[in-house]
Amino acid sequence: MNVGKVKAGIIGTGNIGTDLLLKLQRSPFLECGIFTGRNPDSAGIKLAKEMGVLTSTDSIRAIEENPEICDIVFDATSASVHFVNAPILKRLGKFAIDLTPAHVGKMCVPVLNMQECMDEDNVNLITCGGQATAPIAYAISRIHPDVKYIEIVATIASKSAGAGTRNNIDEFTQATRESLSEFTGIKDTKAIIVLNPAQPPITMHNTVYALIDKPDMEAIRRSVDEMAAKIRRYVPGYRIVMEPVYENGRVTTSLQVVGLGDYLPKYAGNLDIITCAAVEIAENYARMKILGDKGE
Amino acid sequence: MSKLLIFDSTLRDGNHAVKHQIKKEHIEDYCLAMDGTGVYTIIVGHGNGLGASSLQVGIAAVPEREMLHTARKSLEKTRLGAYMIPGFGTIKDNLEPAIAEGVEVFTIGCHCTETDTTRQHIEFLKKAGKEAYGAMMMYHMASAEKLLEEAQKLQSYGADGVILMDSAGASTPEMVKRAIGTLYDSLHIRVGFHAHNNMGMAVANSYTAYQEGASIIDGTLRGFGAGAGNCQIESLVALLEKCGVKTGIDFYRMLDASEDIMPQIMDRDMGQEPLSIVSGQAGVFSAFKIHVQKAAKEFHVDARDIFKELGRRKAVGGQEDMIVEIAEKLGRPAGSNINYQLESLL
């Protein structure tokens, strides 16, 4: 069987990086080789130290200086930082899983195209909004390739949007929109991102609108349900809260993502949808590309 | 005190009142009639600004570039303005094209506690040599101290001013005094106010803001705007002049535009309909009204109940999707099995 766990590095010690760190603790295939960022005071660094994980505040340089420390690298920094990190990780021969909206590598949503991404050296996880809604957009468009327009609205609790998300709100919006076109082939798409500061924080909420002439609602509902069930395999809190309805000339579907409550509480499903996807991809890569090769 | 600047949002906020159906010829007529009257900028676009034409908030009759282009051609003296909420529009899809169309004054808006989402856009605009103001929507939802903290961020990004938006028309004069006073005392950039009229206080609250140090008042002709409408600029100018403030406005030309052009654009008079009063009291974004009415009809529920629930859930601007979900839920027979209240899991 397995000779051991594959080592993964995490760059970025904010909300997303720390949530990943906690999820890796449960992985049967992965372990965290290094948890590295720039902020010595980050709550994540403190937590990692308590857990006995190797930490650094030298960001990617810690991996450059000690490349053996990991085979897979999660980049949970920000789009601008990932533009710098991406070529370094490529030179080091690491499989890079980019959780920023930099969109350097191929966009990957596990339920839609994970196997196609296994030969890439850098995959991009778009945004939490893209992970949550692109599969539903696809589930609708596979029934109706004639969809004229797709639009999504992703609302997340302010408390769950860290500095990276806020500083990259522009790339976030742009990348989410582009993912809709990428996965459905529909050119005319739109993404709207809303931060809601209500207390107690709201659960991540998403709505997908589609303009379709004569929609086959029964087939759309089945397709959406089937997609949601597949996503739940790696994001347990993924729920359709309003099944596709035809109202005011549009097909409207709403869904929420309840988090596992690893780092932030359960309302922050936006962390889980992207960190669960990242772990799913990393585990798959570890099994196929590393453990498979070494396994005897 | 700096000279008072009047921002004219008639062709932007007014678009909410007609479901974003303002026509090209209206933009042209309005801009010709108002050019050079002394308003600082004429802001044009979808009700929620650049990039907001959508199923979520309504598809605009005229594409945004065409709106801006039409206005640009009809304005010689008055600056062309645009509004954008990050999360709706982006630099690449919206700000760059707007600059290419000749927009000179930008207002970047966001919910009042989320100003760090405007940093990229304000910095981009200042780098491009444009005027950029930060607008804090739904200001009634935060304390004066929190508002100041957020406004200071806008100032640090290089914003030329900070505008508090009473997007729900939920203000009492005391709330205006405290919020504007706090900002005016601590910022070195302009402070502005954008009122809504749900409780009949838009002009009075704008005047209070002016007295507390605001040097930007954002309003519309005839109060044409979302929900119960905005601060009616004609009335405010009359009031200010009567109080001895030199506004520099060509008052008769403004009144002529109000008389000749506005009836063509508006489909009814503004005023405090019962539903708008409920919405103001509940503190819900004014532009939700038409969507609430539609959803109430579609799902056979009471629009007032939808507003109350929206207020309870503390919906912010941009969350129009919540309306359909609430209406659908309210309209569902008792004992329905889908678990809506995921919040109960937390």
Contacts between the chains, C-beta under 8 A, distances in Angstrom:
chain1	res1	chain2	res2	distance
A	149	B	55	7.6
A	151	B	54	5.4
A	151	B	55	4.9
A	151	B	56	6.5
A	153	B	56	5.1
A	153	B	318	7.3
A	153	B	319	7.8
A	153	B	320	7.8
A	153	B	321	5.0
A	155	B	318	7.6
A	155	B	319	5.8
A	155	B	321	7.6
A	155	B	322	7.9
A	158	B	113	6.4
A	158	B	114	6.1
A	163	B	116	7.7
A	166	B	114	7.6
A	166	B	116	4.4
A	166	B	117	5.4
A	166	B	119	7.7
A	167	B	116	7.2
A	167	B	119	6.6
A	167	B	120	7.0
A	168	B	120	7.8
A	169	B	86	4.9
A	169	B	87	6.2
A	169	B	117	4.5
A	169	B	120	6.7
A	170	B	86	6.4
A	170	B	90	5.1
A	170	B	91	5.3
A	170	B	92	8.0
A	170	B	120	4.8
A	170	B	121	6.9
A	173	B	86	7.1
A	173	B	87	5.8
A	173	B	88	7.7
A	173	B	89	7.8
A	173	B	90	5.1
A	174	B	90	4.7
A	174	B	92	6.1
A	174	B	93	7.0
A	177	B	90	8.0
A	177	B	93	7.8
A	190	B	51	8.0
A	190	B	54	5.4
A	192	B	52	8.0
A	192	B	54	6.3
A	192	B	56	5.5
A	192	B	87	6.1
A	192	B	88	5.6
A	192	B	318	6.3
A	193	B	87	3.9
A	194	B	87	5.9
A	194	B	316	6.6
A	194	B	317	7.8
A	194	B	318	4.0
A	194	B	319	5.7
A	195	B	87	7.3
A	195	B	110	7.9
A	195	B	111	6.4
A	195	B	114	4.8
A	195	B	117	6.6
A	195	B	316	7.8
A	196	B	111	7.6
A	196	B	314	7.2
A	196	B	315	7.5
A	196	B	316	5.2
A	196	B	319	6.7
A	197	B	111	6.5
A	197	B	113	4.5
A	197	B	114	6.8
A	197	B	141	7.5
A	197	B	314	7.9
A	197	B	316	7.2
A	198	B	313	6.9
A	198	B	314	3.7
A	198	B	316	7.7
A	200	B	343	7.6
A	200	B	346	7.1
A	202	B	313	7.5
A	202	B	343	7.5
A	203	B	342	5.1
A	203	B	343	6.2
A	203	B	346	7.2
A	205	B	321	7.6
A	205	B	322	7.5
A	207	B	56	7.4
A	207	B	321	3.7
A	207	B	324	7.9
A	207	B	325	7.8
A	209	B	55	4.1
A	209	B	56	7.0
A	211	B	55	7.2
A	239	B	339	7.7
A	239	B	342	6.5
A	241	B	325	7.0
A	241	B	338	7.1
A	241	B	339	7.9
A	241	B	340	5.9
A	241	B	342	6.7
A	242	B	324	7.5
A	242	B	325	5.4
A	242	B	328	6.0
A	242	B	338	8.0
A	243	B	338	7.5
A	245	B	324	7.9
A	245	B	328	6.8
A	247	B	295	7.8
A	247	B	298	5.4
A	247	B	299	8.0
A	247	B	324	6.3
A	248	B	294	6.0
A	248	B	298	6.4
A	250	B	55	5.3
A	252	B	321	7.5
A	252	B	324	5.9
A	254	B	321	6.5
A	254	B	324	7.8
A	254	B	325	5.3
A	256	B	342	5.1
A	258	B	342	5.6
A	258	B	345	5.8
A	258	B	346	7.7
A	265	B	346	6.7
A	266	B	345	6.6
A	266	B	346	5.0
A	267	B	346	6.0
